Amino acid sequence: MSKKRGLSLEEKREKMLQIFYESQDFFLLKELEKMGPKKGVIAQSVKDVVQSLVDDDLVSRDKIGTSVYFWSLPSCAGNQLRSVYRKLDSDLQSSKNRHAQLVDQCQELKKGREESDEREKAVADLKDVEQNHNELQVEIAKYRDNDPAAFEAMREAIAVAHASANRWTDNIFTLRQWCSNNFPEAKEQLENLYKEVGLTDDFDYLELVAPVPLKAVAD
């Protein structure tokens, strides 16, 4: 014996709407959850089904005091469907008009582009120019490392990195001094810790080597 098929979401929506249309009354959610099973909609799914109807404006909802009531009248649903129909009809007409405009534009763009010896020669010339442009771009890329603008940007980036590195070096020296002042009894342990993390005796501020003059790179 085959198992009975459950209702689809659309079927559940229709069943719940029947409850509203047949009674034309106002309901609390808990009341709908009791009435839903009588129409074949299990109580656990009533809330989601009713919410989907509210989202589609097929069921109205309002809070009165501390209670939330739901209702729907056949006339309200009819008005909603007519409103949706009018909007869809308007969208369809707009799409048809837009399609007609695009067809006209396409026809206009085709004018002057008919196949001819002159057009074929112009297209061939254009392809030659594009190929020559691409070859020049590849050639320029070979000398990009000597580009004065690129060099200037690199020099500025080095200056920023150098300042940042020395700022952190300064922070490290400040932290070491703070530790020495506050934990003088742990001097030996601190010295061992510094060595473990790489703070050796030669740790110091970085010196920035004078960059190559921009003119030399350009030459």
C-alpha positions as CSV (number, residue, x, y, z in Angstrom):
1,M,0.0,0.0,0.0
2,S,1.6,3.3,-1.1
3,K,2.2,6.1,1.4
4,K,-0.1,9.1,1.2
5,R,1.6,12.1,-0.5
6,G,1.9,15.2,1.6
7,L,0.6,18.6,0.5
8,S,2.8,20.9,-1.5
9,L,3.4,24.4,-0.3
10,E,1.0,25.8,-2.8
11,E,-1.7,23.3,-1.8
12,K,-1.1,24.3,1.9
13,R,-1.6,27.9,1.0
14,E,-4.8,27.2,-0.8
15,K,-6.1,25.2,2.2
16,M,-5.3,28.0,4.7
17,L,-6.9,30.6,2.4
18,Q,-10.1,28.5,2.4
19,I,-10.2,28.8,6.2
20,F,-10.2,32.6,5.9
21,Y,-12.6,32.8,3.0
22,E,-15.1,30.4,4.4
23,S,-15.3,32.1,7.8
24,Q,-14.4,35.7,6.8
25,D,-13.2,36.1,10.5
26,F,-10.1,37.2,12.4
27,F,-7.8,34.5,13.9
28,L,-4.9,34.2,16.3
29,L,-2.0,32.1,15.1
30,K,-2.8,29.4,17.7
31,E,-6.4,29.2,16.4
32,L,-5.1,28.7,12.9
33,E,-2.7,26.0,14.1
34,K,-5.7,24.1,15.5
35,M,-7.8,24.6,12.3
36,G,-5.0,23.8,9.9
37,P,-5.0,20.0,10.5
38,K,-8.7,19.9,9.6
39,K,-7.7,21.0,6.2
40,G,-4.7,18.7,5.9
41,V,-2.1,21.2,7.0
42,I,-0.1,20.0,10.0
43,A,0.1,22.4,12.9
44,Q,3.9,22.7,12.7
45,S,3.8,24.2,9.2
46,V,0.8,26.5,9.7
47,K,3.0,29.4,10.9
48,D,5.3,29.3,7.8
49,V,2.4,28.9,5.4
50,V,0.5,31.9,6.9
51,Q,3.7,34.0,6.8
52,S,4.1,33.2,3.1
53,L,0.6,34.4,2.5
54,V,1.3,37.6,4.5
55,D,4.4,38.2,2.4
56,D,2.4,37.9,-0.8
57,D,-0.3,40.3,0.6
58,L,-2.9,37.5,0.4
59,V,-3.4,37.6,4.2
60,S,-3.4,40.7,6.4
61,R,-1.9,40.9,9.8
62,D,-2.2,43.5,12.6
63,K,-1.3,43.7,16.3
64,I,-4.2,44.6,18.6
65,G,-2.9,45.0,22.2
66,T,-0.6,42.1,22.8
67,S,-2.3,39.8,20.3
68,V,-1.6,39.5,16.6
69,Y,-4.6,38.8,14.4
70,F,-4.7,37.4,10.8
71,W,-7.5,37.8,8.3
72,S,-8.2,37.7,4.6
73,L,-11.4,38.4,2.6
74,P,-12.1,37.1,-1.0
75,S,-12.5,40.7,-2.1
76,C,-9.1,41.7,-0.8
77,A,-7.5,38.8,-2.6
78,G,-9.3,39.7,-5.8
79,N,-8.1,43.3,-5.5
80,Q,-4.5,42.1,-4.9
81,L,-4.6,39.8,-7.9
82,R,-6.0,42.5,-10.1
83,S,-3.2,44.8,-8.9
84,V,-0.6,42.2,-9.7
85,Y,-2.1,41.6,-13.1
86,R,-2.0,45.4,-13.9
87,K,1.6,45.6,-12.9
88,L,2.6,42.6,-14.9
89,D,0.7,43.9,-17.9
90,S,2.4,47.2,-17.6
91,D,5.8,45.5,-17.3
92,L,5.1,43.5,-20.4
93,Q,4.1,46.5,-22.4
94,S,7.3,48.3,-21.3
95,S,9.4,45.3,-22.4
96,K,7.7,45.2,-25.8
97,N,8.4,48.9,-26.3
98,R,12.0,48.5,-25.2
99,H,12.4,45.5,-27.6
100,A,11.0,47.6,-30.5
101,Q,13.5,50.4,-29.6
102,L,16.4,48.0,-29.6
103,V,15.4,46.5,-32.9
104,D,15.3,50.0,-34.4
105,Q,18.7,50.9,-32.9
106,C,20.1,47.6,-34.3
107,Q,18.9,48.5,-37.8
108,E,20.4,52.0,-37.6
109,L,23.7,50.6,-36.5
110,K,23.8,48.3,-39.5
111,K,23.6,51.3,-41.8
112,G,27.0,52.0,-43.3
113,R,28.4,48.6,-42.2
114,E,27.3,46.7,-45.3
115,E,30.0,44.4,-46.6
116,S,32.2,46.1,-49.2
117,D,35.8,46.2,-50.4
118,E,36.3,49.5,-48.6
119,R,35.0,48.1,-45.3
120,E,37.1,45.0,-45.6
121,K,40.2,47.1,-46.1
122,A,39.3,49.3,-43.1
123,V,38.8,46.3,-40.9
124,A,42.2,44.8,-42.0
125,D,43.9,48.2,-41.3
126,L,42.3,48.3,-37.9
127,K,43.6,44.8,-37.1
128,D,47.1,45.8,-38.2
129,V,47.0,48.9,-35.9
130,E,45.8,46.8,-33.0
131,Q,48.5,44.2,-33.5
132,N,51.2,46.9,-33.7
133,H,49.8,48.5,-30.5
134,N,50.0,45.2,-28.7
135,E,53.6,44.6,-29.8
136,L,54.5,48.1,-28.6
137,Q,52.9,47.4,-25.2
138,V,55.0,44.2,-24.9
139,E,58.1,46.2,-25.8
140,I,57.3,48.9,-23.2
141,A,56.8,46.2,-20.6
142,K,60.4,45.1,-21.0
143,Y,61.6,48.5,-19.8
144,R,59.1,49.0,-17.0
145,D,61.7,48.4,-14.4
146,N,63.5,51.6,-15.6
147,D,60.3,53.7,-15.7
148,P,61.1,56.9,-13.8
149,A,57.5,57.0,-12.3
150,A,57.8,53.4,-11.1
151,F,61.2,54.1,-9.6
152,E,59.9,57.2,-7.8
153,A,57.0,55.1,-6.4
154,M,59.5,52.4,-5.3
155,R,61.7,55.0,-3.6
156,E,58.7,56.5,-1.7
157,A,57.6,53.0,-0.6
158,I,61.1,52.3,0.7
159,A,61.1,55.5,2.7
160,V,57.7,54.6,4.3
161,A,59.0,51.1,5.1
162,H,62.2,52.5,6.6
163,A,60.3,54.9,8.8
164,S,57.9,52.1,9.9
165,A,60.8,49.7,10.8
166,N,62.5,52.3,12.9
167,R,59.3,53.3,14.6
168,W,58.9,49.7,15.7
169,T,62.6,49.6,16.7
170,D,61.9,52.6,18.9
171,N,58.9,50.9,20.4
172,I,61.1,47.8,21.2
173,F,63.7,50.0,22.9
174,T,61.0,51.7,24.9
175,L,59.5,48.4,26.0
176,R,62.9,47.0,27.0
177,Q,63.6,50.1,29.1
178,W,60.2,49.8,30.8
179,C,60.9,46.1,31.6
180,S,64.3,47.0,33.1
181,N,62.8,49.8,35.2
182,N,59.9,47.7,36.5
183,F,61.6,44.3,36.8
184,P,65.2,45.0,37.8
185,E,65.4,41.7,39.7
186,A,64.7,39.8,36.4
187,K,67.5,41.4,34.4
188,E,69.1,38.0,33.6
189,Q,65.9,36.4,32.6
190,L,65.0,39.4,30.4
191,E,68.3,39.3,28.6
192,N,67.9,35.6,27.8
193,L,64.4,36.4,26.5
194,Y,65.7,39.1,24.3
195,K,68.3,36.8,22.8
196,E,65.6,34.1,22.2
197,V,63.5,36.5,20.1
198,G,66.4,37.8,18.2
199,L,67.2,41.1,20.1
200,T,71.0,40.7,20.1
201,D,73.6,43.3,21.0
202,D,73.8,44.5,17.5
203,F,70.1,45.3,17.3
204,D,69.7,48.9,16.3
205,Y,67.9,51.4,14.1
206,L,68.1,50.8,10.3
207,E,70.2,53.2,8.2
208,L,68.7,54.1,4.8
209,V,71.3,53.8,2.0
210,A,71.1,56.8,-0.3
211,P,69.0,55.9,-3.3
212,V,70.2,56.0,-6.9
213,P,69.5,59.5,-8.3
214,L,66.4,59.5,-10.5
215,K,68.2,61.2,-13.3
216,A,70.7,58.3,-13.5
217,V,67.9,55.8,-13.9
218,A,66.3,57.9,-16.6
219,D,69.6,58.2,-18.5
